[in-house]
Amino acid sequence: MLFSALVDADYLETEAHFLAVEPEKRTSRPAGQSLRPAEALSLLNERVAELARDAPATPEVLRLRADLLSACAAAAELAPGLFTLSAPTGAGKTMAMLAFALRHALCHGLRRVVIVIPYLSILEQTARVYRELLEPTFGPGYLLEQHSLAGTRGSDPAGANDRDETREARRGERQLAENWDAPLVLTTSVQLLESLFANRPAACRKLHRLADSVLLFDEVQTLPLRLAVPTLAALSHLSQRYRATVVFSTATQPAFDHLDGRVRELAGGGWQPREVAPKELRLFERARRTREVWSIDAATPWAELAGKLAGEKQTLVIVNLKRHAAELARRLAASGAQGVLHLSTSLCPAHRARVLAAVRRRLDAGEACRLVATQCVEAGVDLDFPIVYRAFGPLEAIAQAAGRCNRNGRLGSSGEVRIFLPEEQAYPPGGYRQAAGATMTLLRQRGAEAMDLQSPDLFRAYYRLLYEWTGIDTGDAGAARELRDAIDGLDFPAVSGLYRLIDQDAINVVVPYDLAAYDALRHELRSLGRLTAGWVQSARAHTVSLYRPKPDDPIHSFLDPAPLGRGEPERSADWFVYLEPAHYDRDLLGLMAAESLWIA
């Protein structure tokens, strides 16, 4: 905290010095807006009432959402500290979380709300909802959206052709992003959590803004287990010493309180959060809209699965890997089935948005819709299918998939989730395979009839088993032990290097989905002669992430690295333009080249 305050003040004073025309006319940049929680809360309540009037959900689902909102309002009056918000998918957590934060800030004089989301797709969707709600009243500068593709980093805030007002607006956003001097901040888990363990001024200078703030963490089940104890300890310390309130929100709440003893070794406050939604509300029981069918005695071949999907008019199938999704989508399309769609991160964001719009239109119109997808639809994507197939995997992933089935309750409790064993039992890297193994162990111990996806007790047992398997609860895990040793030794560079939410190194590749936009981006990059924040902002919707290829990988012949400056030979190691339009299937599969580099 001291380092953050010091370096931020130093940056601001240096900026004021060099921007002054004359020493006696030296002025600092203006302070950011204040939160004004009462006004923001009033706007939110009006919007919630509008959504309830227009929602396609049943009265039962609307009552559940209203009860969650009321619970958040009541809990917001409690003293600042640690909280969990455990609520089923489709319960309206996006608005309920913000309502808690604004009312909590109003009750206790807190000055900022920071919303932390693991996936860019969810973050952008949430930012859009909040901007539409708040910016007409508060204007730009009230909400700051900061992540790797937000266009708020870098020395050049805009492209050469931007208008003066656009350039000035982006400059203002970039300044806010430097030290988070905005009342409402939306950022990624990577951006916030890695900054807490960083040792560089640029990453650390915003951290003093977290004092007297409300930190809302969405989809917390995505936190890597190897980082759980130091992360919980840092957030506990932030709450205990700097009057920050921390809320962990998800439909599949990890049993982090089981790690309380380990957390207390690093932070005396430990980890004993209060639950926002009281048990008496029976949210999960009331949200029961599906029944699960576990078919895992034998693997289901892709051809057989494609036949089953072709026999359903509207269905979603979620698999574990992008190559599985591509294989299944190919087979289904070749069968002549109507309404075959595919969704994965092989598709750039603009392409995914088009597919999601087509899915929703077909579902609403009662047309054939057979969507093959990866985990990218499992969190924060509002889809409502009568039948969902889910490849066997981690328990929380299966539960998230079930949240896309009968989401609005229009089928009563007759939505069906069919869990199957895929033809190839391969999983993404990291702890995914181990989590799937823990799910299988519970299934064999308890039997399918006891695998109630609406039971918080089932998830507590699941996570405790995972903690035991990985050694997190004892501190014996290798990566976790190495990080702990660096923390104990006050080795700040080592801590910064070891604390990484994402192990796999990725590159950003601009793909030829929209050929007009693709050509314009290539032309602009050649004209600029260098990578700029403005160009990145324009390119983000047309970008696919790939694992960084090895030096001898043949894909390099199709990747053109972005230049870093005029007349300089240096090229970006992170941003590329894909050179072969024929490798991007604009109708179904997205980028089809280099399947070994696909990020699941």
Order of alpha helices (4+ residues) and beta strands (2+ residues): alpha-alpha-alpha-beta-alpha-beta-alpha-beta-alpha-beta-alpha-alpha-beta-alpha-beta-alpha-beta-alpha-beta-alpha-beta-alpha-beta-alpha-beta-beta-alpha-beta-alpha-alpha-alpha-alpha-beta-alpha-alpha-beta-beta-beta-beta-beta
